[in-house]
Amino acid sequence: MQSWKTIKSEVFFQTPWTTFKHNEFEMSNGKNGHYYFVSTRGSSMVIPVLPDGRVLLTRQYRYLVDRESIEFPAGGVKEGQDHEQAARSELEEESGYRAGSLQRVGEYIPMNGVTDEICKVYIARDLTKTKQNLDETEDIRIFAHTPEEIDAMIRSNEIQDGMTLAAWALAKPHL
C-alpha cells in the first residue's frame, strides 16, 4: 500500500494544546483530496501502581460528554517535553504522586481518523506522595482499585474512556 503525498498543509486554528490543520493530498491513484485534522505533540498516560498492587485512577468531570469519567492520569506533551517527562509531570499534577520508576509498556493512536496524536503508556511504581497541582479547569479525585476491580468496572461500563481502556489493555500484562 502506497502512502499519500501531501501537496499543501495549512494551519487554520491553534490553541496552546492543539493545532487544527487542513491538508491537500494526492492519493496513490492520482486523485486529490482534502483532510482536516487535529495535530498535537502527543500524549502520555500513566498507570500508577501502589506497593500493595492497587492502581490509582482519577475521577473527573468531562464537559463534552457532560459526565464524570474514570481515567488514568494523562495529558498532552507540552513544548520542550518528551513523552516520559509529560508522563512524570501529569502523574504528579493529577494524582499527587511522584514515580520512582517508570516503565514504558506501549503506545497507540487514539483516533487516527481525527488526529495525528500518539499516546505512550507508562506504568509508574515506587510512588512517593506529594500533592496535586491541578490546572484551574481540573477537579480531580483520586482513588485506588485492584486490577480485578478495574476489570469489573470495565465490564460494567463504569469505565468508558477510550484512552483508559487502550492503556489498560497495554499495561495489564505487565502488572
NORPE-V623486 format. One record per residue. N is the residue number from 1. SS is DSSP state (H for helix, E for strand, C for the rest). Layout:
n & ss
N & SS
N & SS
//
This chain:
n & ss
1 & C
2 & C
3 & C
4 & C
5 & E
6 & E
7 & E
8 & E
9 & E
10 & E
11 & E
12 & E
13 & E
14 & E
15 & C
16 & C
17 & C
18 & C
19 & E
20 & E
21 & E
22 & E
23 & E
24 & E
25 & E
26 & E
27 & C
28 & C
29 & C
30 & C
31 & C
32 & E
33 & E
34 & E
35 & E
36 & E
37 & E
38 & E
39 & E
40 & C
41 & C
42 & C
43 & E
44 & E
45 & E
46 & E
47 & E
48 & E
49 & E
50 & C
51 & C
52 & C
53 & C
54 & C
55 & E
56 & E
57 & E
58 & E
59 & E
60 & E
61 & E
62 & E
63 & H
64 & H
65 & H
66 & C
67 & E
68 & E
69 & E
70 & E
71 & E
72 & C
73 & E
74 & E
75 & E
76 & E
77 & C
78 & C
79 & C
80 & C
81 & C
82 & C
83 & H
84 & H
85 & H
86 & H
87 & H
88 & H
89 & H
90 & H
91 & H
92 & H
93 & H
94 & H
95 & H
96 & C
97 & E
98 & E
99 & E
100 & E
101 & E
102 & E
103 & E
104 & E
105 & E
106 & E
107 & E
108 & E
109 & C
110 & C
111 & C
112 & C
113 & C
114 & C
115 & E
116 & C
117 & C
118 & C
119 & E
120 & E
121 & E
122 & E
123 & E
124 & E
125 & E
126 & E
127 & E
128 & E
129 & E
130 & C
131 & C
132 & C
133 & C
134 & C
135 & C
136 & C
137 & C
138 & C
139 & C
140 & C
141 & E
142 & E
143 & E
144 & E
145 & E
146 & C
147 & H
148 & H
149 & H
150 & H
151 & H
152 & H
153 & H
154 & H
155 & H
156 & C
157 & C
158 & C
159 & C
160 & C
161 & C
162 & H
163 & H
164 & H
165 & H
166 & H
167 & H
168 & H
169 & H
170 & H
171 & H
172 & H
173 & H
174 & H
175 & C
//
